[in-house]
Amino acid sequence: MNFSIDDIRKQFPVLHQEVHGKPLVYFDNAATTQKPSSVIDALEGYYLHDNSNIHRGAHALADRATRYFEETREAVQHFINAKESEEIIFTKGTTESINLVAYTFGRKFIQAGDEIIISTLEHHSNIVPWQMLCEETGALLKIIPINEAGEILFEEFEKLLSPKTKLVSVVHASNALGTINPVKEIIQASHEVGAKVLLDGAQSSSHLEIDVQDLDCDFFALSAHKLYGPTGLGVLYGKREILEEMPPFQGGGEMIKEVTFEKTTFNEIPFKFEAGTPNIGDVIAFKQAIAFINSLGKTAIKAHEDDLLAYANELLLPVKGFIPVGTAASKVSVLSFNINGMHPFDVGVMLDAKGIAVRTGHHCTQPLMKRLGIEGTVRASFAVYNSKLEIEKLAEGVSQLARIKNK
C-alpha cells in the first residue's frame, strides 16, 4: 500500500465527528461514500465563481462552466477507458442510466417473444425496468440462479442463452453480498448469440479497474456518489454505434438540432440523451472525485479494501452466533452478515449507539434475500479511508451483541 490512511482521512471532513458520544466509524460506503474536501471545494467554487448555463452562452462564465463540464466527461472517458468522450452520457444515477437503456434501446429493439436475462443478485433498479419493459412488449425475463455462496451458476446462464436473447443486464459487483460476477465471460457468451450486455457498475466502479473496451460491454452504468463524488449524478456509457441507433430518452432543450412545429431534428450523441439544463455543479465537482481515486490508484485501493475485508472475516468468523451471508470466492469489500437470534435492524441500531454506521435490511435486493431464505442482513462496507482500528471496533461491537444472544 503506497498511501497513508491518516493523510487520506484528513481529506474527508465528515469523518471527524462523534455520533452518540463515540468517534464515527462509517461502514455504509456501499450506500454512498463520503466526499473529500477537493470535491466539496469544487462544488462551492462553481457556485461562487462560474455559475452559468452551459453550451449555449457567449459570455465568459458560460465558457468556463462549459469547459469544466466537458473536462469531466473526458475524465470519465479515461476513467473507464471508453473509446471517445461522446460515448459518455450524464444521468442522475445508475438507476436512470438503466432506465434510459430500457426506454430507448428496449422499446426500439425488443419485441414480443424476445428474451432479457438478469441474475438473482440484482438490485431492484436492474429488475423493475426490465419487468416494465417485458409487460409492455411481451418479452420474457429470465433469471440466472446462484449457489449458496452468492455466486451465479455460469452453466445455468449458458443454458438460458438463445437466439431469442436480446439483452443481458447483470450487476458487476453485488451491493448486498459483494460478489464479483465473471462479467467478461458473461459478455463473450452473450455476444455469441447476438445479445447486447449492460453492466450495473454502481458498486464495482469504486473498487475495480474498469476498462469498457477490454470488457467489450455494450453499456456500463455508474453513480458518482459511490465514487466519492456528489449525489444526483450518474453515467451511462454506450458504444457509439448503438447509441446512435437509439431514440432520445426525453425531449427538450439541448437534445435537438432544429425544431419546427412540423418536425424536430435530434442532436448528436451524447447531447441527444441530455435534455434540459444538466446537473452542472455536481458534474464539475465529480472530476475531483476521479482525480482523488486516480491519485491513489485502483490497485492500491483494492489491496487496502481487500485487506480490511480479510481482517474483518478473521476477527468475526470465530464469533459464536455470527452468520456470514455471501461467501463468494471473488468479492469487493462488502461484509454482509446476521447475528443468530437478532433482527438486522436491531443490530444496526445497537451498533449505531457505538458510533458505527452500517446498513440493515434487504438492500433493495428482495428477490436475492428470498432466494437465501432470510429477511435481510447487516451490511458493513469498507472504503479507502477505513482503518483496521475501525474493523476492530466493529468486531468488538458485534462480539458483544452476539455474546448476549448466544451465551
C-alpha positions in Angstrom: 0.0 0.0 0.0 1.5 3.3 -1.1 -0.6 5.8 0.9 -1.2 6.9 4.5 -4.7 6.3 5.9 -4.2 9.2 8.2 -3.4 11.5 5.3 -6.4 10.2 3.4 -8.8 10.7 6.3 -7.7 14.3 6.7 -9.3 15.0 3.3 -12.8 13.9 4.5 -14.3 16.5 6.9 -17.4 14.4 7.8 -15.3 11.6 9.3 -14.0 13.8 12.1 -17.1 13.9 14.3 -18.7 12.0 17.2 -22.0 10.1 17.0 -23.7 9.3 20.3 -20.5 10.4 22.0 -18.4 8.0 20.1 -16.0 8.6 17.2 -17.8 8.0 13.9 -17.0 4.7 12.2 -18.5 4.9 8.7 -19.2 1.5 7.2 -22.1 2.4 4.9 -19.9 3.0 1.8 -21.9 0.7 -0.5 -24.9 3.1 0.1 -22.8 6.2 -0.5 -19.2 7.2 0.0 -18.1 10.3 1.8 -16.7 13.3 -0.1 -13.1 14.7 0.0 -12.6 18.4 0.5 -11.5 18.7 -3.1 -15.0 17.7 -4.3 -16.7 20.0 -1.8 -14.5 22.9 -2.8 -15.1 22.3 -6.5 -18.8 22.4 -6.0 -18.7 25.5 -3.9 -16.3 27.1 -6.4 -18.6 26.6 -9.3 -21.4 28.4 -7.5 -19.1 31.1 -6.2 -17.3 31.9 -9.4 -18.6 30.1 -12.5 -22.4 29.6 -12.1 -23.9 29.7 -15.6 -25.7 27.5 -18.0 -23.6 25.6 -20.5 -23.1 25.1 -24.2 -25.2 28.0 -25.4 -23.8 31.1 -23.7 -21.3 33.5 -25.4 -20.0 35.1 -22.2 -17.0 34.2 -20.0 -18.9 32.4 -17.2 -20.7 30.2 -19.7 -17.5 29.4 -21.5 -15.7 28.4 -18.2 -18.6 26.3 -17.0 -18.9 24.6 -20.3 -15.2 23.8 -20.4 -15.1 22.4 -16.9 -18.3 20.4 -17.6 -16.8 18.8 -20.7 -13.5 18.2 -18.9 -15.3 15.9 -16.5 -16.8 14.0 -19.5 -13.3 13.4 -20.8 -12.1 12.4 -17.3 -14.9 9.8 -17.1 -13.9 8.6 -20.6 -10.4 7.9 -19.4 -11.5 6.5 -16.1 -13.4 3.7 -17.7 -11.4 3.7 -20.9 -14.2 4.5 -23.3 -13.1 4.9 -26.9 -14.4 8.5 -27.1 -16.0 11.1 -24.8 -19.2 11.2 -26.9 -19.9 7.7 -25.5 -20.3 9.2 -22.0 -23.8 10.3 -21.1 -24.6 12.1 -17.9 -27.7 11.0 -16.0 -28.9 11.4 -12.4 -27.6 8.0 -11.3 -27.2 4.3 -12.2 -31.0 3.9 -11.9 -31.7 6.5 -14.5 -28.9 5.1 -16.7 -30.5 1.6 -16.7 -34.0 3.1 -17.3 -32.6 5.1 -20.2 -31.5 1.9 -21.9 -34.8 0.2 -21.1 -36.9 3.1 -22.5 -34.8 3.7 -25.6 -32.9 0.5 -26.7 -35.6 -1.7 -25.2 -38.5 0.0 -26.9 -36.8 0.0 -30.3 -35.1 -3.4 -30.4 -37.0 -5.7 -28.0 -40.3 -7.2 -29.1 -42.8 -9.9 -28.1 -41.1 -13.3 -27.7 -37.7 -11.8 -27.2 -35.8 -12.6 -24.0 -33.9 -10.5 -21.4 -31.6 -12.1 -18.9 -30.7 -10.8 -15.4 -29.3 -12.5 -12.3 -30.7 -13.3 -8.9 -28.1 -10.9 -7.5 -29.7 -7.8 -9.0 -30.6 -4.5 -7.3 -34.2 -3.5 -7.8 -33.1 -0.9 -10.3 -31.8 -3.7 -12.6 -35.0 -5.7 -12.2 -38.0 -3.3 -12.3 -37.2 -1.5 -15.6 -36.9 -4.9 -17.4 -40.2 -6.1 -15.8 -41.9 -3.0 -17.0 -40.4 -3.4 -20.5 -41.5 -7.0 -20.6 -45.0 -6.2 -19.6 -45.2 -3.5 -22.3 -43.6 -5.5 -25.1 -44.4 -9.1 -24.4 -40.8 -10.0 -23.9 -39.7 -12.7 -21.4 -37.5 -12.0 -18.4 -35.2 -14.9 -17.4 -33.2 -15.2 -14.2 -29.7 -16.6 -13.7 -29.7 -18.7 -10.5 -27.0 -18.6 -7.8 -25.4 -21.0 -5.3 -25.5 -20.7 -1.5 -22.2 -18.7 -1.6 -23.9 -16.0 -3.7 -22.2 -16.8 -7.0 -24.0 -17.2 -10.3 -24.2 -20.6 -11.8 -22.5 -20.0 -15.1 -23.5 -23.2 -16.7 -27.1 -22.4 -15.9 -26.7 -19.0 -17.5 -25.4 -20.6 -20.7 -28.5 -22.7 -20.8 -30.7 -19.6 -20.7 -28.9 -18.1 -23.8 -30.6 -18.5 -27.1 -31.1 -16.6 -30.4 -34.1 -15.0 -28.6 -31.9 -13.3 -26.1 -31.7 -9.7 -27.0 -30.2 -8.2 -23.8 -28.3 -9.5 -20.7 -28.2 -7.0 -17.9 -26.2 -8.0 -14.8 -24.5 -6.4 -11.8 -20.7 -6.3 -12.0 -20.4 -6.5 -8.2 -23.3 -7.2 -5.8 -24.3 -4.4 -3.5 -25.8 -6.8 -1.0 -23.1 -9.5 -0.9 -20.0 -8.1 -2.6 -19.9 -10.9 -5.2 -17.9 -10.0 -8.3 -19.5 -11.6 -11.3 -17.5 -13.1 -14.2 -18.7 -10.4 -16.5 -16.1 -10.8 -19.2 -17.2 -14.4 -19.7 -20.9 -13.3 -19.5 -20.3 -10.7 -22.2 -18.5 -13.1 -24.5 -21.2 -15.8 -24.2 -23.9 -13.2 -24.7 -22.3 -11.8 -27.8 -22.1 -15.2 -29.3 -25.9 -15.4 -29.5 -26.1 -11.8 -30.7 -27.3 -10.3 -27.4 -26.2 -6.9 -26.0 -24.9 -6.6 -22.5 -25.4 -3.9 -19.8 -23.3 -3.9 -16.7 -24.5 -2.3 -13.5 -21.2 -0.8 -12.2 -22.6 1.1 -9.3 -20.5 -1.0 -6.8 -17.7 -2.2 -9.0 -16.6 1.2 -10.2 -15.1 2.4 -6.9 -13.2 -0.9 -6.2 -12.2 -2.4 -9.6 -10.3 -1.3 -12.6 -12.9 -0.6 -15.3 -12.0 -0.9 -19.0 -15.1 -1.0 -21.1 -13.2 -1.7 -24.3 -11.4 -4.7 -22.8 -14.7 -5.9 -21.3 -16.5 -5.3 -24.6 -19.7 -4.4 -22.8 -22.3 -2.5 -24.8 -23.5 -0.4 -21.8 -22.0 0.4 -18.4 -23.8 2.4 -15.7 -22.3 4.0 -12.6 -23.1 6.6 -9.9 -20.8 9.4 -8.9 -21.8 9.3 -5.2 -20.4 5.7 -4.9 -17.1 7.1 -6.2 -16.5 9.9 -3.6 -18.5 12.3 -5.8 -21.8 14.1 -5.5 -25.2 12.6 -5.3 -27.7 13.1 -8.1 -25.2 12.3 -10.9 -24.6 9.2 -12.9 -23.0 8.0 -16.1 -24.2 5.8 -18.9 -21.5 4.5 -21.3 -22.7 3.1 -24.5 -20.9 2.0 -27.7 -21.3 4.8 -30.3 -22.9 2.6 -33.0 -25.6 1.5 -30.5 -26.3 5.0 -29.0 -26.7 6.4 -32.5 -29.4 3.9 -33.3 -31.3 4.6 -30.1 -34.1 7.2 -29.9 -33.9 10.1 -27.4 -34.9 9.4 -23.8 -36.5 12.8 -23.1 -37.5 15.8 -25.2 -36.5 19.4 -24.6 -33.6 21.8 -24.9 -30.1 20.7 -25.7 -31.1 17.4 -27.3 -32.2 19.0 -30.5 -30.6 20.4 -33.7 -33.6 22.1 -35.1 -37.2 22.4 -34.0 -40.2 23.4 -36.1 -43.8 22.7 -35.4 -43.7 20.2 -38.2 -40.6 18.2 -37.3 -37.6 18.1 -34.9 -34.1 17.0 -35.8 -32.2 15.5 -32.9 -28.7 16.4 -31.7 -25.6 14.2 -31.9 -24.6 12.0 -29.0 -24.1 12.5 -26.1 -26.4 15.6 -26.2 -29.3 13.6 -27.8 -29.7 12.0 -24.3 -29.1 15.0 -22.1 -32.3 17.1 -22.4 -32.5 20.3 -20.4 -30.1 22.0 -18.0 -27.9 19.3 -16.6 -26.5 19.0 -13.0 -23.6 21.3 -13.9 -22.1 21.9 -10.5 -22.0 18.3 -9.5 -20.6 17.2 -12.8 -17.8 19.7 -12.4 -17.1 18.5 -8.9 -17.1 14.8 -10.0 -13.9 15.4 -11.8 -12.2 16.0 -8.5 -13.5 12.7 -7.2 -12.0 10.9 -10.2 -8.7 12.8 -9.6 -8.8 11.6 -5.9 -9.2 8.0 -7.0 -6.5 8.3 -9.7 -4.1 9.8 -7.2 -4.2 6.7 -5.1 -4.7 4.1 -7.9 -7.3 1.4 -8.1 -4.7 -1.3 -7.5 -3.7 0.2 -4.1 -7.3 1.0 -3.2 -8.4 -2.6 -3.8 -5.5 -4.0 -2.0 -6.3 -1.9 1.1 -10.0 -2.7 1.0 -9.3 -6.5 0.4 -7.1 -6.3 3.5 -9.8 -4.8 5.6 -12.3 -7.4 4.4 -9.9 -10.2 5.2 -9.2 -8.7 8.7 -13.0 -8.4 9.4 -13.5 -12.1 8.5 -10.5 -13.1 10.6 -12.0 -11.4 13.7 -15.7 -12.2 13.1 -15.9 -15.7 11.7 -14.9 -17.3 15.0 -17.6 -15.4 16.9 -20.3 -17.7 18.1 -23.6 -16.6 16.6 -22.0 -14.7 13.7 -23.6 -15.7 10.4 -21.8 -14.5 7.2 -24.1 -14.1 4.2 -22.4 -14.2 0.8 -19.1 -16.1 0.8 -18.2 -15.9 -2.8 -14.5 -16.5 -3.7 -14.3 -13.2 -5.5 -15.7 -10.2 -3.7 -15.4 -6.4 -3.2 -15.2 -5.1 0.3 -18.7 -5.8 1.5 -19.3 -7.9 4.6 -23.0 -9.0 4.9 -24.0 -10.9 8.0 -26.5 -11.7 10.6 -26.3 -12.4 14.3 -28.2 -15.5 15.4 -31.4 -14.6 17.3 -31.3 -10.9 16.4 -33.1 -8.9 13.8 -30.7 -7.0 11.4 -32.4 -3.7 12.3 -31.8 -4.2 16.0 -28.1 -4.9 15.3 -27.8 -1.7 13.2 -29.4 0.4 16.0 -27.1 -1.1 18.6 -24.0 -0.6 16.5 -25.1 3.0 15.8 -25.1 3.6 19.6 -21.4 2.7 19.5 -20.9 5.2 16.6 -20.7 2.5 14.0 -22.7 3.2 10.8 -23.9 0.1 8.9 -26.8 -0.6 6.6 -29.5 -3.1 7.5 -32.4 -4.6 5.6 -32.8 -6.2 2.2 -30.6 -3.6 0.4 -33.0 -3.3 -2.5 -32.4 -6.9 -3.3 -35.6 -8.6 -2.1 -35.6 -11.5 -4.6 -32.0 -12.3 -3.5 -33.0 -12.3 0.1 -35.9 -14.6 -0.7 -33.5 -17.0 -2.5 -31.3 -17.0 0.6 -34.2 -17.6 2.9 -33.7 -14.5 5.0 -35.4 -11.2 5.7 -32.3 -9.1 5.3 -28.7 -8.7 6.6 -26.4 -6.3 8.4 -24.0 -4.9 5.8 -20.7 -3.3 6.6 -19.0 -1.9 3.5 -15.5 -0.6 3.5 -13.8 2.3 1.6 -10.3 3.6 1.2 -10.5 5.8 4.3 -11.4 3.0 6.7 -8.8 1.5 9.0 -8.0 -1.7 10.8 -8.7 0.0 14.1 -12.3 0.7 12.9 -12.6 -3.0 11.9 -11.6 -3.9 15.4 -14.3 -1.6 16.8 -16.9 -3.3 14.6 -15.7 -6.8 15.7 -15.9 -5.7 19.3 -19.4 -4.4 18.9 -20.7 -7.5 17.0 -19.0 -9.8 19.5 -20.7 -8.1 22.4 -24.1 -8.4 20.8 -23.5 -12.0 19.8 -22.5 -12.9 23.4 -25.7 -11.5 24.7 -27.8 -13.6 22.4 -25.7 -16.7 22.1 -24.4 -17.5 25.6 
